[in-house]
Amino acid sequence: MAKHVMRNAFVEIDGVDMSCWANEVEINASKDEIDANTFCGQDKLAGLEESSFSIGLIQDFEAAAVDATLWPLFDSNATFTVVVRPDKDSPVGAENPEYSGTCRLMEYQPLSGGPGDLAEISIDLPVVGALSRTTS
């Protein structure tokens, strides 16, 4: 069994490679749990999918950087594509699956910190529809 150490993840938001600003990424795949109990026994069914991406970023206010990418997405309420892979430099495959989804940025805190702190932000990107996993 191969173990994976996060060293070089690929994080893309709306076509912009955010990997060099990202310091944390989490993919949350979940479905509502629906009780389908009857007199013959208990059962659970999968309901609507509620997947999301949670991404930690080091804030950057330069052109074509973090804030310049995220603020228009938040301000316009537009949907956009998020793509995440475990390894940026390896091709998509069984050992480097690509997860993607159409998302919307519903909450954005552009700045947080105190004197001497690194300006870090965290965004949650709910997937509109279904999360996709590709291995080819």
C-alpha positions, -999 to +999 in steps of 0.1 A: +000+000+000+015+033-011+013+062+013+010+098+001+028+128+015+013+162+004+042+180-013+031+193-046-007+194-049-024+211-079-051+236-071-068+255-099-097+280-094-115+294-125-085+285-147-059+301-125-032+279-110-033+287-073-009+260-062+019+283-052-004+302-029-023+272-015-011+257+018-040+234+025-066+216+005-095+194+015-121+177-007-153+170+011-176+145-007-209+138+010-245+129+004-275+134+025-284+103+044-321+094+039-338+070+063-358+044+044-369+023+073-398-001+070-414-027+092-390-052+076-359-034+088-337-003+087-323+010+056-304+041+045-304+057+010-281+083-005-298+116-011-286+148-027-248+154-029-233+182-009-196+182-018-172+210-014-135+221-016-119+238+014-087+256+004-062+275+026-043+303+008-017+328+015-033+361+005-017+381-024-031+414-037-010+416-069-027+414-103-037+379-114-031+366-078-054+355-050-076+385-044-077+395-081-090+360-088-114+355-059-131+389-055-147+390-089-160+354-083-175+364-050-188+398-063-205+384-094-219+352-077-207+334-108-201+297-110-166+285-119-145+253-121-122+241-093-097+214-101-075+196-075-049+168-080-025+153-054+005+159-076+009+189-098+037+175-120+024+140-126-002+132-153-038+124-143-041+087-137-051+061-112-023+072-089-030+109-094-068+113-097-082+147-107-112+160-087-132+188-102-165+206-097-185+236-106-185+259-076-197+292-062-178+314-037-205+323-011-183+338+016-150+355+013-128+371+040-101+389+020-080+398+050-073+384+084-044+387+109-026+408+133+008+426+135+035+404+120+011+376+109+012+360+075-021+370+057-037+336+054-073+330+043-095+299+040-123+295+015-151+269+013-163+263-022-196+243-024-200+222-055-230+230-076-241+196-088-218+166-086-181+163-078-162+146-106-132+122-103-111+115-134-082+090-137-075+093-174 
